[in-house]
Amino acid sequence: MDDFKIIITVSGADKVGIVAGISSALKECKVNIEDIKQTLMQGHFVMFMLCDIQTSDLNFKEIKNRLIEEGNRLEVEVWVQKKGIFEKMHTV
């Protein structure tokens, strides 16, 4: 069910520990990673994740805030959107 799906986008200077940090934060929130894509563009790290928050004890806003907090610690930008909203924004 798409009500429990979120899209996470992470962007910043490439360095060790970004994937581990974000993944660990998701684990703490009991969020399942369903798909992950990452790339480097001229030294700039970009990652997209599709996750399921259905098993989490936290609500969407709490999960989003935790991931943004981890992004701040890692010095990367983190955006978290509900999948349905993400798809509507990218449909023209």
PyMOL Python script that loads the backbone (N, CA, C, O; Angstrom):
from pymol import cmd

cmd.read_pdbstr("""\
ATOM      1  N   MET A   1       0.846  -1.183   0.000  1.00  0.00           N
ATOM      2  CA  MET A   1       0.000   0.000   0.000  1.00  0.00           C
ATOM      3  C   MET A   1       0.892   1.246   0.000  1.00  0.00           C
ATOM      4  O   MET A   1       1.819   1.348   0.803  1.00  0.00           O
ATOM      5  N   ASP A   2       0.615   2.176  -0.885  1.00  0.00           N
ATOM      6  CA  ASP A   2       1.442   3.374  -1.038  1.00  0.00           C
ATOM      7  C   ASP A   2       1.364   4.327   0.148  1.00  0.00           C
ATOM      8  O   ASP A   2       2.217   5.206   0.275  1.00  0.00           O
ATOM      9  N   ASP A   3       0.368   4.181   1.020  1.00  0.00           N
ATOM     10  CA  ASP A   3       0.260   5.059   2.186  1.00  0.00           C
ATOM     11  C   ASP A   3       1.463   4.920   3.108  1.00  0.00           C
ATOM     12  O   ASP A   3       1.765   5.826   3.884  1.00  0.00           O
ATOM     13  N   PHE A   4       2.150   3.783   3.021  1.00  0.00           N
ATOM     14  CA  PHE A   4       3.273   3.514   3.905  1.00  0.00           C
ATOM     15  C   PHE A   4       4.620   3.608   3.196  1.00  0.00           C
ATOM     16  O   PHE A   4       5.648   3.254   3.773  1.00  0.00           O
ATOM     17  N   LYS A   5       4.622   4.079   1.959  1.00  0.00           N
ATOM     18  CA  LYS A   5       5.861   4.185   1.189  1.00  0.00           C
ATOM     19  C   LYS A   5       6.382   5.614   1.235  1.00  0.00           C
ATOM     20  O   LYS A   5       5.624   6.579   1.137  1.00  0.00           O
ATOM     21  N   ILE A   6       7.708   5.722   1.388  1.00  0.00           N
ATOM     22  CA  ILE A   6       8.338   7.038   1.351  1.00  0.00           C
ATOM     23  C   ILE A   6       9.519   7.006   0.389  1.00  0.00           C
ATOM     24  O   ILE A   6      10.118   5.958   0.148  1.00  0.00           O
ATOM     25  N   ILE A   7       9.837   8.170  -0.150  1.00  0.00           N
ATOM     26  CA  ILE A   7      10.997   8.361  -1.004  1.00  0.00           C
ATOM     27  C   ILE A   7      11.974   9.261  -0.243  1.00  0.00           C
ATOM     28  O   ILE A   7      11.606  10.336   0.232  1.00  0.00           O
ATOM     29  N   ILE A   8      13.208   8.808  -0.137  1.00  0.00           N
ATOM     30  CA  ILE A   8      14.252   9.569   0.538  1.00  0.00           C
ATOM     31  C   ILE A   8      15.305   9.940  -0.500  1.00  0.00           C
ATOM     32  O   ILE A   8      15.772   9.083  -1.250  1.00  0.00           O
ATOM     33  N   THR A   9      15.671  11.193  -0.540  1.00  0.00           N
ATOM     34  CA  THR A   9      16.734  11.670  -1.425  1.00  0.00           C
ATOM     35  C   THR A   9      17.837  12.258  -0.550  1.00  0.00           C
ATOM     36  O   THR A   9      17.581  13.071   0.337  1.00  0.00           O
ATOM     37  N   VAL A  10      19.063  11.830  -0.819  1.00  0.00           N
ATOM     38  CA  VAL A  10      20.222  12.302  -0.063  1.00  0.00           C
ATOM     39  C   VAL A  10      21.225  12.868  -1.059  1.00  0.00           C
ATOM     40  O   VAL A  10      21.487  12.253  -2.093  1.00  0.00           O
ATOM     41  N   SER A  11      21.784  14.030  -0.756  1.00  0.00           N
ATOM     42  CA  SER A  11      22.702  14.683  -1.675  1.00  0.00           C
ATOM     43  C   SER A  11      23.764  15.439  -0.891  1.00  0.00           C
ATOM     44  O   SER A  11      23.471  16.089   0.113  1.00  0.00           O
ATOM     45  N   GLY A  12      25.021  15.340  -1.373  1.00  0.00           N
ATOM     46  CA  GLY A  12      26.087  16.094  -0.722  1.00  0.00           C
ATOM     47  C   GLY A  12      27.448  15.659  -1.206  1.00  0.00           C
ATOM     48  O   GLY A  12      27.564  14.800  -2.079  1.00  0.00           O
ATOM     49  N   ALA A  13      28.469  16.251  -0.642  1.00  0.00           N
ATOM     50  CA  ALA A  13      29.839  15.876  -0.981  1.00  0.00           C
ATOM     51  C   ALA A  13      30.062  14.421  -0.590  1.00  0.00           C
ATOM     52  O   ALA A  13      29.654  13.990   0.488  1.00  0.00           O
ATOM     53  N   ASP A  14      30.713  13.667  -1.472  1.00  0.00           N
ATOM     54  CA  ASP A  14      30.951  12.257  -1.214  1.00  0.00           C
ATOM     55  C   ASP A  14      31.944  12.071  -0.073  1.00  0.00           C
ATOM     56  O   ASP A  14      32.981  12.732  -0.015  1.00  0.00           O
ATOM     57  N   LYS A  15      31.606  11.162   0.826  1.00  0.00           N
ATOM     58  CA  LYS A  15      32.508  10.799   1.915  1.00  0.00           C
ATOM     59  C   LYS A  15      32.055   9.468   2.508  1.00  0.00           C
ATOM     60  O   LYS A  15      30.933   9.019   2.275  1.00  0.00           O
ATOM     61  N   VAL A  16      32.921   8.863   3.257  1.00  0.00           N
ATOM     62  CA  VAL A  16      32.635   7.577   3.886  1.00  0.00           C
ATOM     63  C   VAL A  16      31.523   7.726   4.921  1.00  0.00           C
ATOM     64  O   VAL A  16      31.513   8.678   5.702  1.00  0.00           O
ATOM     65  N   GLY A  17      30.590   6.778   4.920  1.00  0.00           N
ATOM     66  CA  GLY A  17      29.608   6.695   5.986  1.00  0.00           C
ATOM     67  C   GLY A  17      28.221   7.215   5.691  1.00  0.00           C
ATOM     68  O   GLY A  17      27.341   7.102   6.545  1.00  0.00           O
ATOM     69  N   ILE A  18      27.986   7.779   4.521  1.00  0.00           N
ATOM     70  CA  ILE A  18      26.660   8.339   4.238  1.00  0.00           C
ATOM     71  C   ILE A  18      25.609   7.237   4.200  1.00  0.00           C
ATOM     72  O   ILE A  18      24.594   7.322   4.891  1.00  0.00           O
ATOM     73  N   VAL A  19      25.846   6.207   3.400  1.00  0.00           N
ATOM     74  CA  VAL A  19      24.867   5.120   3.287  1.00  0.00           C
ATOM     75  C   VAL A  19      24.671   4.449   4.643  1.00  0.00           C
ATOM     76  O   VAL A  19      23.542   4.162   5.042  1.00  0.00           O
ATOM     77  N   ALA A  20      25.769   4.200   5.347  1.00  0.00           N
ATOM     78  CA  ALA A  20      25.684   3.555   6.656  1.00  0.00           C
ATOM     79  C   ALA A  20      24.892   4.400   7.646  1.00  0.00           C
ATOM     80  O   ALA A  20      24.074   3.865   8.394  1.00  0.00           O
ATOM     81  N   GLY A  21      25.119   5.696   7.663  1.00  0.00           N
ATOM     82  CA  GLY A  21      24.427   6.578   8.600  1.00  0.00           C
ATOM     83  C   GLY A  21      22.931   6.637   8.350  1.00  0.00           C
ATOM     84  O   GLY A  21      22.134   6.518   9.280  1.00  0.00           O
ATOM     85  N   ILE A  22      22.553   6.822   7.094  1.00  0.00           N
ATOM     86  CA  ILE A  22      21.133   6.898   6.758  1.00  0.00           C
ATOM     87  C   ILE A  22      20.469   5.546   6.996  1.00  0.00           C
ATOM     88  O   ILE A  22      19.366   5.483   7.539  1.00  0.00           O
ATOM     89  N   SER A  23      21.128   4.471   6.594  1.00  0.00           N
ATOM     90  CA  SER A  23      20.575   3.120   6.794  1.00  0.00           C
ATOM     91  C   SER A  23      20.408   2.806   8.279  1.00  0.00           C
ATOM     92  O   SER A  23      19.406   2.210   8.676  1.00  0.00           O
ATOM     93  N   SER A  24      21.369   3.197   9.093  1.00  0.00           N
ATOM     94  CA  SER A  24      21.279   2.968  10.537  1.00  0.00           C
ATOM     95  C   SER A  24      20.111   3.739  11.151  1.00  0.00           C
ATOM     96  O   SER A  24      19.405   3.221  12.015  1.00  0.00           O
ATOM     97  N   ALA A  25      19.914   4.974  10.700  1.00  0.00           N
ATOM     98  CA  ALA A  25      18.790   5.772  11.193  1.00  0.00           C
ATOM     99  C   ALA A  25      17.463   5.104  10.826  1.00  0.00           C
ATOM    100  O   ALA A  25      16.529   5.080  11.627  1.00  0.00           O
ATOM    101  N   LEU A  26      17.390   4.560   9.602  1.00  0.00           N
ATOM    102  CA  LEU A  26      16.182   3.860   9.184  1.00  0.00           C
ATOM    103  C   LEU A  26      15.957   2.612  10.029  1.00  0.00           C
ATOM    104  O   LEU A  26      14.826   2.315  10.413  1.00  0.00           O
ATOM    105  N   LYS A  27      17.026   1.885  10.318  1.00  0.00           N
ATOM    106  CA  LYS A  27      16.924   0.688  11.153  1.00  0.00           C
ATOM    107  C   LYS A  27      16.399   1.049  12.540  1.00  0.00           C
ATOM    108  O   LYS A  27      15.524   0.366  13.073  1.00  0.00           O
ATOM    109  N   GLU A  28      16.931   2.119  13.120  1.00  0.00           N
ATOM    110  CA  GLU A  28      16.466   2.569  14.432  1.00  0.00           C
ATOM    111  C   GLU A  28      14.972   2.892  14.413  1.00  0.00           C
ATOM    112  O   GLU A  28      14.276   2.683  15.407  1.00  0.00           O
ATOM    113  N   CYS A  29      14.485   3.396  13.291  1.00  0.00           N
ATOM    114  CA  CYS A  29      13.074   3.755  13.140  1.00  0.00           C
ATOM    115  C   CYS A  29      12.207   2.568  12.709  1.00  0.00           C
ATOM    116  O   CYS A  29      10.995   2.709  12.550  1.00  0.00           O
ATOM    117  N   LYS A  30      12.826   1.408  12.522  1.00  0.00           N
ATOM    118  CA  LYS A  30      12.140   0.186  12.053  1.00  0.00           C
ATOM    119  C   LYS A  30      11.507   0.400  10.684  1.00  0.00           C
ATOM    120  O   LYS A  30      10.368   0.003  10.438  1.00  0.00           O
ATOM    121  N   VAL A  31      12.268   1.036   9.804  1.00  0.00           N
ATOM    122  CA  VAL A  31      11.821   1.303   8.433  1.00  0.00           C
ATOM    123  C   VAL A  31      12.552   0.351   7.499  1.00  0.00           C
ATOM    124  O   VAL A  31      13.768   0.188   7.598  1.00  0.00           O
ATOM    125  N   ASN A  32      11.808  -0.282   6.587  1.00  0.00           N
ATOM    126  CA  ASN A  32      12.381  -1.233   5.643  1.00  0.00           C
ATOM    127  C   ASN A  32      12.784  -0.539   4.341  1.00  0.00           C
ATOM    128  O   ASN A  32      11.988   0.181   3.739  1.00  0.00           O
ATOM    129  N   ILE A  33      14.021  -0.763   3.918  1.00  0.00           N
ATOM    130  CA  ILE A  33      14.497  -0.249   2.633  1.00  0.00           C
ATOM    131  C   ILE A  33      14.098  -1.250   1.559  1.00  0.00           C
ATOM    132  O   ILE A  33      14.511  -2.408   1.602  1.00  0.00           O
ATOM    133  N   GLU A  34      13.296  -0.805   0.594  1.00  0.00           N
ATOM    134  CA  GLU A  34      12.844  -1.691  -0.477  1.00  0.00           C
ATOM    135  C   GLU A  34      13.681  -1.557  -1.741  1.00  0.00           C
ATOM    136  O   GLU A  34      13.833  -2.521  -2.492  1.00  0.00           O
ATOM    137  N   ASP A  35      14.220  -0.380  -1.978  1.00  0.00           N
ATOM    138  CA  ASP A  35      15.049  -0.157  -3.164  1.00  0.00           C
ATOM    139  C   ASP A  35      15.989   1.003  -2.870  1.00  0.00           C
ATOM    140  O   ASP A  35      15.647   1.939  -2.147  1.00  0.00           O
ATOM    141  N   ILE A  36      17.172   0.916  -3.443  1.00  0.00           N
ATOM    142  CA  ILE A  36      18.164   1.965  -3.218  1.00  0.00           C
ATOM    143  C   ILE A  36      18.984   2.141  -4.488  1.00  0.00           C
ATOM    144  O   ILE A  36      19.400   1.165  -5.112  1.00  0.00           O
ATOM    145  N   LYS A  37      19.208   3.378  -4.860  1.00  0.00           N
ATOM    146  CA  LYS A  37      20.053   3.709  -5.999  1.00  0.00           C
ATOM    147  C   LYS A  37      20.968   4.835  -5.557  1.00  0.00           C
ATOM    148  O   LYS A  37      20.542   5.776  -4.888  1.00  0.00           O
ATOM    149  N   GLN A  38      22.219   4.727  -5.938  1.00  0.00           N
ATOM    150  CA  GLN A  38      23.161   5.794  -5.605  1.00  0.00           C
ATOM    151  C   GLN A  38      24.139   5.980  -6.742  1.00  0.00           C
ATOM    152  O   GLN A  38      24.406   5.063  -7.519  1.00  0.00           O
ATOM    153  N   THR A  39      24.664   7.182  -6.819  1.00  0.00           N
ATOM    154  CA  THR A  39      25.627   7.492  -7.869  1.00  0.00           C
ATOM    155  C   THR A  39      26.534   8.628  -7.402  1.00  0.00           C
ATOM    156  O   THR A  39      26.230   9.337  -6.442  1.00  0.00           O
ATOM    157  N   LEU A  40      27.620   8.775  -8.085  1.00  0.00           N
ATOM    158  CA  LEU A  40      28.512   9.919  -7.898  1.00  0.00           C
ATOM    159  C   LEU A  40      28.492  10.732  -9.174  1.00  0.00           C
ATOM    160  O   LEU A  40      28.659  10.189 -10.266  1.00  0.00           O
ATOM    161  N   MET A  41      28.289  12.028  -9.039  1.00  0.00           N
ATOM    162  CA  MET A  41      28.324  12.925 -10.183  1.00  0.00           C
ATOM    163  C   MET A  41      29.374  13.980  -9.895  1.00  0.00           C
ATOM    164  O   MET A  41      29.127  14.933  -9.156  1.00  0.00           O
ATOM    165  N   GLN A  42      30.556  13.801 -10.488  1.00  0.00           N
ATOM    166  CA  GLN A  42      31.674  14.728 -10.307  1.00  0.00           C
ATOM    167  C   GLN A  42      31.968  14.976  -8.823  1.00  0.00           C
ATOM    168  O   GLN A  42      32.128  16.116  -8.388  1.00  0.00           O
ATOM    169  N   GLY A  43      32.037  13.878  -8.059  1.00  0.00           N
ATOM    170  CA  GLY A  43      32.347  13.967  -6.639  1.00  0.00           C
ATOM    171  C   GLY A  43      31.168  14.285  -5.749  1.00  0.00           C
ATOM    172  O   GLY A  43      31.323  14.393  -4.533  1.00  0.00           O
ATOM    173  N   HIS A  44      29.991  14.437  -6.333  1.00  0.00           N
ATOM    174  CA  HIS A  44      28.785  14.754  -5.585  1.00  0.00           C
ATOM    175  C   HIS A  44      27.969  13.479  -5.418  1.00  0.00           C
ATOM    176  O   HIS A  44      27.582  12.858  -6.408  1.00  0.00           O
ATOM    177  N   PHE A  45      27.705  13.082  -4.174  1.00  0.00           N
ATOM    178  CA  PHE A  45      26.968  11.869  -3.857  1.00  0.00           C
ATOM    179  C   PHE A  45      25.470  12.121  -3.955  1.00  0.00           C
ATOM    180  O   PHE A  45      24.965  13.114  -3.430  1.00  0.00           O
ATOM    181  N   VAL A  46      24.757  11.215  -4.633  1.00  0.00           N
ATOM    182  CA  VAL A  46      23.300  11.299  -4.726  1.00  0.00           C
ATOM    183  C   VAL A  46      22.736   9.903  -4.483  1.00  0.00           C
ATOM    184  O   VAL A  46      23.201   8.929  -5.075  1.00  0.00           O
ATOM    185  N   MET A  47      21.731   9.810  -3.609  1.00  0.00           N
ATOM    186  CA  MET A  47      21.106   8.524  -3.309  1.00  0.00           C
ATOM    187  C   MET A  47      19.594   8.692  -3.240  1.00  0.00           C
ATOM    188  O   MET A  47      19.082   9.673  -2.700  1.00  0.00           O
ATOM    189  N   PHE A  48      18.892   7.712  -3.801  1.00  0.00           N
ATOM    190  CA  PHE A  48      17.438   7.642  -3.728  1.00  0.00           C
ATOM    191  C   PHE A  48      17.069   6.333  -3.055  1.00  0.00           C
ATOM    192  O   PHE A  48      17.648   5.290  -3.359  1.00  0.00           O
ATOM    193  N   MET A  49      16.112   6.381  -2.147  1.00  0.00           N
ATOM    194  CA  MET A  49      15.659   5.178  -1.457  1.00  0.00           C
ATOM    195  C   MET A  49      14.142   5.133  -1.466  1.00  0.00           C
ATOM    196  O   MET A  49      13.471   6.146  -1.270  1.00  0.00           O
ATOM    197  N   LEU A  50      13.611   3.929  -1.700  1.00  0.00           N
ATOM    198  CA  LEU A  50      12.183   3.672  -1.538  1.00  0.00           C
ATOM    199  C   LEU A  50      12.060   2.832  -0.278  1.00  0.00           C
ATOM    200  O   LEU A  50      12.667   1.765  -0.178  1.00  0.00           O
ATOM    201  N   CYS A  51      11.282   3.305   0.678  1.00  0.00           N
ATOM    202  CA  CYS A  51      11.173   2.622   1.965  1.00  0.00           C
ATOM    203  C   CYS A  51       9.721   2.425   2.364  1.00  0.00           C
ATOM    204  O   CYS A  51       8.827   3.141   1.912  1.00  0.00           O
ATOM    205  N   ASP A  52       9.512   1.435   3.223  1.00  0.00           N
ATOM    206  CA  ASP A  52       8.196   1.125   3.767  1.00  0.00           C
ATOM    207  C   ASP A  52       8.230   1.430   5.261  1.00  0.00           C
ATOM    208  O   ASP A  52       9.055   0.878   5.989  1.00  0.00           O
ATOM    209  N   ILE A  53       7.341   2.304   5.720  1.00  0.00           N
ATOM    210  CA  ILE A  53       7.327   2.713   7.123  1.00  0.00           C
ATOM    211  C   ILE A  53       6.235   2.007   7.923  1.00  0.00           C
ATOM    212  O   ILE A  53       5.998   2.356   9.080  1.00  0.00           O
ATOM    213  N   GLN A  54       5.579   1.035   7.335  1.00  0.00           N
ATOM    214  CA  GLN A  54       4.433   0.381   7.972  1.00  0.00           C
ATOM    215  C   GLN A  54       4.788  -0.255   9.317  1.00  0.00           C
ATOM    216  O   GLN A  54       3.960  -0.237  10.228  1.00  0.00           O
ATOM    217  N   THR A  55       5.976  -0.810   9.470  1.00  0.00           N
ATOM    218  CA  THR A  55       6.347  -1.492  10.714  1.00  0.00           C
ATOM    219  C   THR A  55       6.953  -0.562  11.761  1.00  0.00           C
ATOM    220  O   THR A  55       7.291  -1.006  12.859  1.00  0.00           O
ATOM    221  N   SER A  56       7.093   0.707  11.438  1.00  0.00           N
ATOM    222  CA  SER A  56       7.696   1.656  12.369  1.00  0.00           C
ATOM    223  C   SER A  56       6.718   2.037  13.481  1.00  0.00           C
ATOM    224  O   SER A  56       5.507   2.095  13.269  1.00  0.00           O
ATOM    225  N   ASP A  57       7.265   2.293  14.659  1.00  0.00           N
ATOM    226  CA  ASP A  57       6.474   2.804  15.773  1.00  0.00           C
ATOM    227  C   ASP A  57       6.319   4.318  15.681  1.00  0.00           C
ATOM    228  O   ASP A  57       5.566   4.921  16.445  1.00  0.00           O
ATOM    229  N   LEU A  58       7.043   4.932  14.733  1.00  0.00           N
ATOM    230  CA  LEU A  58       7.034   6.386  14.562  1.00  0.00           C
ATOM    231  C   LEU A  58       6.130   6.790  13.411  1.00  0.00           C
ATOM    232  O   LEU A  58       5.897   5.998  12.498  1.00  0.00           O
ATOM    233  N   ASN A  59       5.621   8.008  13.443  1.00  0.00           N
ATOM    234  CA  ASN A  59       4.826   8.498  12.323  1.00  0.00           C
ATOM    235  C   ASN A  59       5.754   9.116  11.268  1.00  0.00           C
ATOM    236  O   ASN A  59       6.959   9.239  11.487  1.00  0.00           O
ATOM    237  N   PHE A  60       5.186   9.494  10.143  1.00  0.00           N
ATOM    238  CA  PHE A  60       5.967  10.031   9.025  1.00  0.00           C
ATOM    239  C   PHE A  60       6.827  11.221   9.463  1.00  0.00           C
ATOM    240  O   PHE A  60       8.017  11.275   9.152  1.00  0.00           O
ATOM    241  N   LYS A  61       6.233  12.162  10.176  1.00  0.00           N
ATOM    242  CA  LYS A  61       6.962  13.373  10.577  1.00  0.00           C
ATOM    243  C   LYS A  61       8.142  13.036  11.489  1.00  0.00           C
ATOM    244  O   LYS A  61       9.212  13.629  11.354  1.00  0.00           O
ATOM    245  N   GLU A  62       7.962  12.102  12.406  1.00  0.00           N
ATOM    246  CA  GLU A  62       9.045  11.710  13.309  1.00  0.00           C
ATOM    247  C   GLU A  62      10.189  11.042  12.545  1.00  0.00           C
ATOM    248  O   GLU A  62      11.362  11.290  12.823  1.00  0.00           O
ATOM    249  N   ILE A  63       9.836  10.199  11.588  1.00  0.00           N
ATOM    250  CA  ILE A  63      10.853   9.542  10.759  1.00  0.00           C
ATOM    251  C   ILE A  63      11.598  10.590   9.939  1.00  0.00           C
ATOM    252  O   ILE A  63      12.827  10.577   9.868  1.00  0.00           O
ATOM    253  N   LYS A  64      10.846  11.493   9.321  1.00  0.00           N
ATOM    254  CA  LYS A  64      11.450  12.558   8.512  1.00  0.00           C
ATOM    255  C   LYS A  64      12.422  13.386   9.351  1.00  0.00           C
ATOM    256  O   LYS A  64      13.539  13.657   8.912  1.00  0.00           O
ATOM    257  N   ASN A  65      12.012  13.785  10.538  1.00  0.00           N
ATOM    258  CA  ASN A  65      12.873  14.592  11.404  1.00  0.00           C
ATOM    259  C   ASN A  65      14.132  13.826  11.804  1.00  0.00           C
ATOM    260  O   ASN A  65      15.214  14.410  11.870  1.00  0.00           O
ATOM    261  N   ARG A  66      14.002  12.530  12.072  1.00  0.00           N
ATOM    262  CA  ARG A  66      15.168  11.722  12.445  1.00  0.00           C
ATOM    263  C   ARG A  66      16.158  11.645  11.288  1.00  0.00           C
ATOM    264  O   ARG A  66      17.367  11.729  11.503  1.00  0.00           O
ATOM    265  N   LEU A  67      15.658  11.485  10.066  1.00  0.00           N
ATOM    266  CA  LEU A  67      16.530  11.398   8.897  1.00  0.00           C
ATOM    267  C   LEU A  67      17.198  12.740   8.592  1.00  0.00           C
ATOM    268  O   LEU A  67      18.368  12.775   8.212  1.00  0.00           O
ATOM    269  N   ILE A  68      16.480  13.817   8.752  1.00  0.00           N
ATOM    270  CA  ILE A  68      17.070  15.145   8.553  1.00  0.00           C
ATOM    271  C   ILE A  68      18.153  15.401   9.598  1.00  0.00           C
ATOM    272  O   ILE A  68      19.203  15.967   9.291  1.00  0.00           O
ATOM    273  N   GLU A  69      17.890  14.983  10.823  1.00  0.00           N
ATOM    274  CA  GLU A  69      18.890  15.105  11.890  1.00  0.00           C
ATOM    275  C   GLU A  69      20.159  14.323  11.527  1.00  0.00           C
ATOM    276  O   GLU A  69      21.270  14.818  11.721  1.00  0.00           O
ATOM    277  N   GLU A  70      19.994  13.116  11.007  1.00  0.00           N
ATOM    278  CA  GLU A  70      21.153  12.318  10.598  1.00  0.00           C
ATOM    279  C   GLU A  70      21.863  12.974   9.423  1.00  0.00           C
ATOM    280  O   GLU A  70      23.093  12.978   9.371  1.00  0.00           O
ATOM    281  N   GLY A  71      21.112  13.525   8.485  1.00  0.00           N
ATOM    282  CA  GLY A  71      21.708  14.249   7.365  1.00  0.00           C
ATOM    283  C   GLY A  71      22.540  15.429   7.836  1.00  0.00           C
ATOM    284  O   GLY A  71      23.629  15.671   7.316  1.00  0.00           O
ATOM    285  N   ASN A  72      22.035  16.159   8.813  1.00  0.00           N
ATOM    286  CA  ASN A  72      22.800  17.282   9.378  1.00  0.00           C
ATOM    287  C   ASN A  72      24.105  16.792   9.995  1.00  0.00           C
ATOM    288  O   ASN A  72      25.150  17.422   9.834  1.00  0.00           O
ATOM    289  N   ARG A  73      24.040  15.668  10.698  1.00  0.00           N
ATOM    290  CA  ARG A  73      25.243  15.107  11.313  1.00  0.00           C
ATOM    291  C   ARG A  73      26.265  14.715  10.246  1.00  0.00           C
ATOM    292  O   ARG A  73      27.469  14.899  10.425  1.00  0.00           O
ATOM    293  N   LEU A  74      25.764  14.169   9.126  1.00  0.00           N
ATOM    294  CA  LEU A  74      26.631  13.732   8.035  1.00  0.00           C
ATOM    295  C   LEU A  74      27.004  14.866   7.078  1.00  0.00           C
ATOM    296  O   LEU A  74      27.813  14.676   6.170  1.00  0.00           O
ATOM    297  N   GLU A  75      26.415  16.040   7.285  1.00  0.00           N
ATOM    298  CA  GLU A  75      26.620  17.213   6.426  1.00  0.00           C
ATOM    299  C   GLU A  75      26.163  16.956   4.992  1.00  0.00           C
ATOM    300  O   GLU A  75      26.857  17.299   4.035  1.00  0.00           O
ATOM    301  N   VAL A  76      24.972  16.342   4.859  1.00  0.00           N
ATOM    302  CA  VAL A  76      24.331  16.134   3.557  1.00  0.00           C
ATOM    303  C   VAL A  76      22.883  16.607   3.644  1.00  0.00           C
ATOM    304  O   VAL A  76      22.315  16.712   4.731  1.00  0.00           O
ATOM    305  N   GLU A  77      22.305  16.887   2.498  1.00  0.00           N
ATOM    306  CA  GLU A  77      20.902  17.276   2.430  1.00  0.00           C
ATOM    307  C   GLU A  77      20.043  16.015   2.351  1.00  0.00           C
ATOM    308  O   GLU A  77      20.368  15.087   1.610  1.00  0.00           O
ATOM    309  N   VAL A  78      18.957  15.979   3.107  1.00  0.00           N
ATOM    310  CA  VAL A  78      18.041  14.843   3.090  1.00  0.00           C
ATOM    311  C   VAL A  78      16.630  15.372   2.875  1.00  0.00           C
ATOM    312  O   VAL A  78      16.180  16.269   3.588  1.00  0.00           O
ATOM    313  N   TRP A  79      15.932  14.810   1.886  1.00  0.00           N
ATOM    314  CA  TRP A  79      14.525  15.121   1.635  1.00  0.00           C
ATOM    315  C   TRP A  79      13.740  13.839   1.801  1.00  0.00           C
ATOM    316  O   TRP A  79      14.150  12.784   1.317  1.00  0.00           O
ATOM    317  N   VAL A  80      12.608  13.928   2.488  1.00  0.00           N
ATOM    318  CA  VAL A  80      11.759  12.765   2.715  1.00  0.00           C
ATOM    319  C   VAL A  80      10.350  13.144   2.286  1.00  0.00           C
ATOM    320  O   VAL A  80       9.788  14.133   2.756  1.00  0.00           O
ATOM    321  N   GLN A  81       9.783  12.339   1.381  1.00  0.00           N
ATOM    322  CA  GLN A  81       8.432  12.607   0.879  1.00  0.00           C
ATOM    323  C   GLN A  81       7.622  11.322   0.869  1.00  0.00           C
ATOM    324  O   GLN A  81       8.164  10.229   0.705  1.00  0.00           O
ATOM    325  N   LYS A  82       6.327  11.469   1.045  1.00  0.00           N
ATOM    326  CA  LYS A  82       5.444  10.323   0.860  1.00  0.00           C
ATOM    327  C   LYS A  82       5.445   9.990  -0.626  1.00  0.00           C
ATOM    328  O   LYS A  82       5.454  10.885  -1.471  1.00  0.00           O
ATOM    329  N   LYS A  83       5.437   8.700  -0.938  1.00  0.00           N
ATOM    330  CA  LYS A  83       5.551   8.260  -2.326  1.00  0.00           C
ATOM    331  C   LYS A  83       4.449   8.845  -3.213  1.00  0.00           C
ATOM    332  O   LYS A  83       4.725   9.273  -4.334  1.00  0.00           O
ATOM    333  N   GLY A  84       3.228   8.870  -2.733  1.00  0.00           N
ATOM    334  CA  GLY A  84       2.119   9.393  -3.532  1.00  0.00           C
ATOM    335  C   GLY A  84       2.305  10.847  -3.913  1.00  0.00           C
ATOM    336  O   GLY A  84       2.014  11.235  -5.044  1.00  0.00           O
ATOM    337  N   ILE A  85       2.783  11.652  -2.987  1.00  0.00           N
ATOM    338  CA  ILE A  85       3.037  13.071  -3.257  1.00  0.00           C
ATOM    339  C   ILE A  85       4.205  13.222  -4.221  1.00  0.00           C
ATOM    340  O   ILE A  85       4.156  14.037  -5.142  1.00  0.00           O
ATOM    341  N   PHE A  86       5.256  12.433  -4.005  1.00  0.00           N
ATOM    342  CA  PHE A  86       6.424  12.458  -4.884  1.00  0.00           C
ATOM    343  C   PHE A  86       6.000  12.167  -6.326  1.00  0.00           C
ATOM    344  O   PHE A  86       6.413  12.867  -7.251  1.00  0.00           O
ATOM    345  N   GLU A  87       5.183  11.144  -6.512  1.00  0.00           N
ATOM    346  CA  GLU A  87       4.746  10.773  -7.871  1.00  0.00           C
ATOM    347  C   GLU A  87       3.887  11.865  -8.497  1.00  0.00           C
ATOM    348  O   GLU A  87       4.019  12.143  -9.689  1.00  0.00           O
ATOM    349  N   LYS A  88       3.022  12.480  -7.726  1.00  0.00           N
ATOM    350  CA  LYS A  88       2.172  13.560  -8.271  1.00  0.00           C
ATOM    351  C   LYS A  88       3.010  14.756  -8.660  1.00  0.00           C
ATOM    352  O   LYS A  88       2.703  15.422  -9.649  1.00  0.00           O
ATOM    353  N   MET A  89       4.075  15.054  -7.901  1.00  0.00           N
ATOM    354  CA  MET A  89       4.934  16.179  -8.214  1.00  0.00           C
ATOM    355  C   MET A  89       5.719  15.939  -9.502  1.00  0.00           C
ATOM    356  O   MET A  89       6.078  16.893 -10.192  1.00  0.00           O
ATOM    357  N   HIS A  90       5.987  14.683  -9.830  1.00  0.00           N
ATOM    358  CA  HIS A  90       6.814  14.356 -10.985  1.00  0.00           C
ATOM    359  C   HIS A  90       6.006  13.820 -12.160  1.00  0.00           C
ATOM    360  O   HIS A  90       6.558  13.200 -13.068  1.00  0.00           O
ATOM    361  N   THR A  91       4.699  14.060 -12.140  1.00  0.00           N
ATOM    362  CA  THR A  91       3.829  13.684 -13.254  1.00  0.00           C
ATOM    363  C   THR A  91       3.328  14.962 -13.909  1.00  0.00           C
ATOM    364  O   THR A  91       2.719  15.813 -13.261  1.00  0.00           O
ATOM    365  N   VAL A  92       3.590  15.077 -15.184  1.00  0.00           N
ATOM    366  CA  VAL A  92       3.148  16.266 -15.911  1.00  0.00           C
ATOM    367  C   VAL A  92       2.274  15.849 -17.066  1.00  0.00           C
ATOM    368  O   VAL A  92       1.792  16.700 -17.814  1.00  0.00           O
TER     369      VAL A  92
END
""", "prot")
cmd.dss("prot")
cmd.show_as("cartoon", "prot")
cmd.util.cbc("prot")
cmd.orient("prot")
